[in-house]
Amino acid sequence: MTPTRERVPHVPLDAGEIADDATRCFEAGARIMHLHARDGDGRPTWRRAAYGDLIGEIRERCPGVIVCATTSGRADPDLDHRTDVLNLEGEQRPDMASLTLGSVNFPSGPSTTSIVHVEELVRRMRDAGVRPELEIFDLGHAHLAHRLIDKGLLEPPLYANLMLGFPNAAPADARSLTALVDALPSGTSWAAAGFGAFQDITTALAVAMGGHVRTGLEDNPFLDHSTREPATNDALVKRAIAHAQVLRRPIADPEQAQMTVGLLQTAR
């Protein structure tokens, strides 16, 4: 979903709020920031200038943080708009960009990404020196990653987010997560994300299975779905870290996170 202040009271909207929120999450232990820039009215924007200022501010406050910009087609399917952020240079350029490996039927409507668009997104990311963050919602997406490797478009090692519990996609259970992990190309580092009330169980499964975790208000607006207690991004990060601590999983420092996603092998 695209969080709004009416539905998600603690969602950051302007660049200052987003940078403040990212700083709190970084201090809590988050190492990758998945960003959606907003315009002056708080609406999602694809314009590179909005991303450039935001990324520069976050890098200054969060040394070593990995910045991942969205290239989602939900708000705007135009490919040039979706990839405008890749045209940034220097420290304003993102380290990674999201790459959804196909179309997804969200409750609010379809997010359409044809195979032709997937391949073109990969080419543009490669040309810009930006690593793809694969977003995988079902087994077909995982198998497409193999085809993109075979065609010479994707180069291992890869990093993937496995998205569970989203309506019309893979369910949030151990069997589904195991199947997705097993379907990934060899050597892929992975994290899992759960939608809504499935976020906490997905976090627990990912930590127990040796994976990493994506969390935040984009996927889940509540700390407690039974009481509708609103969440904050940093509170969700802290809850994910609590799961890791129970299972004695150490929290990565920035350099370890960069190694995990392959950034130390990619010159900026």
VMD Tcl script that draws the C-alpha trace (Angstrom):
set ca {
  {0.00 0.00 0.00}
  {0.96 3.65 -0.19}
  {0.62 4.90 3.41}
  {-1.21 8.18 3.97}
  {-1.35 10.22 7.16}
  {-5.09 9.53 7.46}
  {-4.59 5.76 7.52}
  {-1.10 5.61 9.02}
  {-0.65 8.47 11.49}
  {3.11 8.04 11.94}
  {4.10 7.73 8.29}
  {6.81 10.28 7.36}
  {5.87 12.37 4.34}
  {8.26 15.24 3.66}
  {12.01 14.85 3.18}
  {12.84 16.02 6.70}
  {10.42 13.59 8.29}
  {11.67 10.71 6.15}
  {15.31 11.50 7.01}
  {14.46 11.74 10.72}
  {12.64 8.42 10.55}
  {15.49 6.75 8.66}
  {17.93 7.98 11.30}
  {15.86 6.48 14.11}
  {15.63 3.18 12.24}
  {19.38 3.16 11.55}
  {20.14 3.80 15.20}
  {17.79 0.95 16.12}
  {19.70 -1.42 13.83}
  {18.23 -1.15 10.31}
  {20.89 -1.28 7.61}
  {18.88 -0.90 4.38}
  {16.47 1.99 3.80}
  {13.79 1.31 1.18}
  {12.65 4.75 0.04}
  {9.57 6.25 -1.58}
  {10.06 9.98 -2.13}
  {7.08 12.35 -1.76}
  {6.19 15.65 -3.34}
  {5.24 18.82 -1.47}
  {1.70 17.51 -0.97}
  {2.87 14.20 0.48}
  {2.09 12.18 -2.64}
  {4.53 9.64 -4.12}
  {6.82 11.16 -6.73}
  {9.22 9.61 -9.23}
  {11.24 12.80 -9.76}
  {14.95 12.37 -9.21}
  {15.37 15.76 -7.50}
  {13.15 14.65 -4.63}
  {15.17 11.46 -4.24}
  {18.54 13.18 -4.55}
  {17.99 15.58 -1.68}
  {16.54 12.82 0.48}
  {19.32 10.31 -0.20}
  {22.03 12.89 0.45}
  {20.50 13.79 3.81}
  {20.15 10.15 4.86}
  {23.74 9.30 3.90}
  {25.01 12.23 5.95}
  {23.12 11.09 9.03}
  {23.53 7.31 8.64}
  {27.14 6.42 7.72}
  {27.36 3.24 5.67}
  {23.61 2.81 5.26}
  {22.38 1.04 2.12}
  {19.87 3.13 0.19}
  {17.31 1.29 -1.93}
  {14.94 3.35 -4.09}
  {11.65 2.05 -5.41}
  {11.02 1.52 -9.11}
  {7.52 0.19 -8.50}
  {4.90 0.66 -11.18}
  {1.97 0.96 -8.79}
  {1.77 4.75 -8.75}
  {3.09 5.32 -12.28}
  {3.74 2.54 -14.82}
  {5.80 4.76 -17.17}
  {9.24 3.15 -17.40}
  {11.15 6.41 -17.80}
  {9.47 7.80 -14.70}
  {10.11 4.62 -12.71}
  {13.82 4.73 -13.52}
  {14.41 8.48 -13.23}
  {16.01 7.93 -9.82}
  {18.73 5.85 -11.51}
  {19.98 8.99 -13.27}
  {21.25 10.52 -10.03}
  {25.02 10.73 -9.59}
  {27.58 10.45 -6.82}
  {26.36 10.16 -3.26}
  {22.79 10.96 -4.31}
  {22.54 7.83 -6.41}
  {20.91 4.88 -4.63}
  {22.94 1.76 -3.95}
  {20.03 -0.49 -4.88}
  {16.64 -0.28 -6.54}
  {13.62 -2.51 -6.15}
  {12.93 -4.93 -9.00}
  {9.57 -6.68 -8.82}
  {9.88 -9.75 -11.02}
  {6.42 -9.55 -12.54}
  {2.94 -8.19 -12.04}
  {1.16 -8.35 -8.68}
  {-2.56 -8.01 -7.91}
  {-2.69 -5.76 -4.84}
  {-6.02 -5.06 -3.07}
  {-5.92 -1.48 -4.38}
  {-5.32 -2.63 -7.95}
  {-2.68 -4.33 -10.10}
  {0.96 -3.34 -10.20}
  {1.86 -4.22 -13.76}
  {5.39 -5.12 -14.81}
  {5.70 -7.08 -18.05}
  {8.67 -9.34 -18.73}
  {9.86 -6.78 -21.28}
  {9.79 -4.12 -18.57}
  {11.54 -6.39 -16.06}
  {14.38 -6.93 -18.51}
  {14.63 -3.23 -19.34}
  {14.65 -2.32 -15.64}
  {17.54 -4.73 -15.12}
  {19.47 -3.20 -18.02}
  {18.98 0.33 -16.74}
  {20.04 -0.62 -13.22}
  {23.12 -2.34 -14.59}
  {24.04 0.65 -16.74}
  {23.65 2.96 -13.72}
  {25.72 0.74 -11.43}
  {22.75 0.18 -9.12}
  {22.17 -3.30 -7.72}
  {18.68 -4.78 -8.03}
  {16.77 -5.79 -4.93}
  {14.56 -8.59 -6.21}
  {10.98 -8.49 -4.93}
  {9.48 -11.97 -5.19}
  {5.79 -12.59 -4.52}
  {5.43 -16.14 -5.87}
  {7.36 -19.07 -7.31}
  {7.09 -17.78 -10.86}
  {9.03 -14.68 -9.85}
  {11.78 -16.84 -8.33}
  {12.05 -18.94 -11.48}
  {12.27 -15.80 -13.62}
  {15.43 -14.86 -11.71}
  {17.07 -18.02 -13.10}
  {16.03 -17.09 -16.65}
  {17.46 -13.59 -16.25}
  {20.76 -15.10 -15.12}
  {20.76 -17.48 -18.10}
  {20.18 -14.52 -20.44}
  {23.12 -12.65 -18.92}
  {20.97 -9.88 -17.45}
  {21.35 -10.68 -13.75}
  {24.73 -11.53 -12.27}
  {24.95 -13.52 -9.02}
  {25.24 -13.21 -6.11}
  {21.75 -11.73 -5.79}
  {19.68 -10.26 -2.98}
  {15.95 -10.95 -2.77}
  {13.02 -9.90 -0.62}
  {10.41 -12.66 -0.34}
  {7.00 -11.08 0.11}
  {4.50 -13.16 2.10}
  {0.90 -12.72 3.16}
  {-0.01 -10.22 0.46}
  {-3.47 -10.92 -0.98}
  {-3.21 -12.92 -4.22}
  {0.44 -13.84 -3.58}
  {2.39 -16.40 -1.52}
  {0.85 -17.08 1.92}
  {2.75 -16.35 5.12}
  {3.65 -19.83 6.32}
  {6.76 -21.96 6.68}
  {5.98 -24.16 3.67}
  {5.65 -21.18 1.34}
  {8.80 -19.49 2.63}
  {10.77 -22.74 2.34}
  {9.56 -23.24 -1.22}
  {10.57 -19.70 -2.21}
  {14.00 -19.99 -0.59}
  {14.59 -23.34 -2.30}
  {13.61 -21.82 -5.67}
  {16.13 -18.96 -5.49}
  {19.31 -19.05 -7.56}
  {22.23 -20.56 -5.69}
  {24.01 -18.15 -3.36}
  {21.17 -15.64 -3.17}
  {20.95 -13.75 0.13}
  {17.34 -13.24 1.13}
  {15.04 -11.42 3.49}
  {11.32 -11.91 4.07}
  {8.52 -9.41 4.51}
  {5.00 -10.02 5.78}
  {1.91 -8.01 4.91}
  {-0.28 -6.57 7.65}
  {-1.03 -8.99 10.47}
  {1.40 -11.48 8.88}
  {4.43 -9.25 9.41}
  {5.39 -10.57 12.83}
  {5.08 -14.26 11.97}
  {7.03 -13.73 8.76}
  {9.78 -11.98 10.72}
  {9.96 -14.90 13.14}
  {10.11 -17.43 10.31}
  {12.84 -15.52 8.47}
  {14.99 -15.17 11.56}
  {14.56 -18.85 12.47}
  {15.41 -19.98 8.92}
  {18.61 -17.94 8.74}
  {17.32 -15.15 6.53}
  {17.06 -11.41 6.98}
  {14.03 -9.19 7.56}
  {12.22 -6.37 5.81}
  {9.81 -4.43 8.01}
  {8.09 -1.06 8.08}
  {4.90 0.91 7.67}
  {4.62 0.30 3.94}
  {3.74 -3.31 4.72}
  {2.04 -3.01 8.12}
  {0.60 0.06 9.91}
  {-0.07 -1.59 13.29}
  {1.96 -2.81 16.23}
  {-1.09 -4.76 17.39}
  {-3.79 -5.64 14.88}
  {-6.26 -6.69 17.56}
  {-6.24 -3.24 19.17}
  {-5.27 -1.28 16.03}
  {-2.36 0.30 17.91}
  {-0.49 2.42 15.34}
  {3.12 1.49 14.63}
  {6.18 3.57 13.86}
  {8.95 2.42 11.55}
  {11.55 2.33 14.31}
  {9.21 0.38 16.62}
  {8.82 -2.25 13.91}
  {12.61 -2.40 13.49}
  {13.03 -2.89 17.23}
  {10.48 -5.69 17.23}
  {12.33 -7.46 14.42}
  {15.58 -7.13 16.36}
  {13.91 -8.61 19.43}
  {13.14 -11.74 17.39}
  {16.80 -11.94 16.35}
  {17.99 -11.56 19.93}
  {15.77 -14.41 21.13}
  {17.43 -16.72 18.60}
  {20.88 -15.21 19.19}
  {21.17 -13.89 15.66}
  {23.63 -10.97 15.63}
  {22.62 -7.66 14.06}
  {24.74 -6.77 11.04}
  {26.89 -3.67 11.07}
  {26.86 -1.52 7.90}
  {29.87 -3.24 6.36}
  {28.44 -6.71 6.97}
  {25.17 -5.61 5.39}
  {27.01 -4.30 2.33}
  {28.76 -7.65 1.98}
  {25.44 -9.49 2.28}
  {23.87 -7.64 -0.65}
  {27.05 -7.68 -2.75}
  {27.78 -3.96 -2.64}
  {31.42 -4.34 -1.66}
  {31.94 -6.08 -5.00}
  {30.27 -3.25 -6.92}
  {32.13 0.03 -7.39}
  {29.97 3.10 -6.82}
}
mol new
graphics top color blue
foreach p $ca { graphics top sphere $p radius 0.5 }
foreach p [lrange $ca 0 end-1] q [lrange $ca 1 end] { graphics top cylinder $p $q radius 0.2 }
display resetview
